[in-house]
Amino acid sequence: MYVYDDDLKKRMRRLEGQVRGVLNMMEEEKHCKDVVAQISAIRSAADKAIAYIVAKNLEQCLREEQAAGGDTGKLVAEAVQLLIKSK
């Protein structure tokens, strides 16, 4: 089971709003410097959301794997790979 709590959903709604804001800026032909700054903020927020998802779900998966007596090392390696691929 994956963990997508209200905080994460709130973050994603904020990201959605930021993207809409950038589209509006483009429609209004705002300066490229301002548009790029906003896209950079979106990228930063998306990176934080990715890290949050990986951390929360890794925590849950580790608990479940430990309870089952399994190897948690594989889970950590998978989480690291997810973070690497997201960059």
C-alpha positions in Angstrom: 0.0 0.0 0.0 1.3 3.4 -0.9 1.2 6.5 1.3 -0.3 9.6 -0.3 -1.4 11.7 2.6 -3.3 15.0 2.7 0.0 16.9 2.9 1.3 15.4 -0.3 -2.0 16.1 -2.1 -1.9 19.7 -0.9 1.7 20.0 -2.3 0.5 18.6 -5.7 -2.4 21.0 -5.8 0.0 23.9 -5.1 2.2 22.6 -8.0 -0.8 22.4 -10.2 -1.6 26.1 -9.4 2.0 27.1 -10.1 1.9 25.5 -13.5 -1.4 27.3 -14.3 0.2 30.5 -13.2 3.1 30.0 -15.6 0.7 29.3 -18.4 -1.0 32.6 -17.6 2.3 34.4 -17.5 3.0 33.0 -21.0 -0.4 34.1 -22.3 0.3 37.6 -20.9 3.7 37.5 -22.5 5.6 38.2 -19.3 9.3 38.5 -19.3 11.2 35.2 -19.9 13.2 35.8 -16.7 10.1 35.8 -14.6 8.7 32.7 -16.4 11.9 30.8 -15.9 12.1 31.8 -12.3 8.6 30.3 -11.8 9.4 27.1 -13.7 12.5 26.8 -11.5 10.3 27.1 -8.4 8.0 24.4 -9.8 11.0 22.1 -10.4 12.1 22.6 -6.8 8.7 21.9 -5.5 8.4 18.7 -7.7 11.8 17.5 -6.4 10.6 18.0 -2.8 7.4 16.1 -3.6 9.4 13.2 -5.1 11.6 13.1 -2.0 8.6 13.1 0.3 6.9 10.3 -1.6 10.0 8.1 -1.6 10.7 8.8 2.1 7.1 8.1 3.3 6.7 5.0 1.2 10.2 3.7 2.1 9.4 4.1 5.7 6.1 2.1 5.3 7.8 -0.6 3.1 10.7 -1.0 5.6 8.2 -1.6 8.5 6.3 -4.2 6.5 9.5 -5.9 5.3 11.0 -6.0 8.8 7.7 -7.5 10.2 7.9 -10.2 7.5 11.5 -10.9 8.4 12.7 -9.8 4.9 15.8 -8.1 3.6 15.4 -4.3 3.8 18.6 -3.5 1.9 16.9 -4.1 -1.4 14.1 -1.6 -0.5 16.7 1.1 0.3 18.6 0.4 -2.9 15.3 0.8 -4.9 14.5 4.0 -3.1 18.0 5.4 -3.9 17.5 4.4 -7.6 14.1 6.2 -7.7 15.8 9.4 -6.4 18.6 9.1 -8.8 16.3 8.6 -11.8 14.2 11.7 -10.7 17.1 14.0 -11.3 
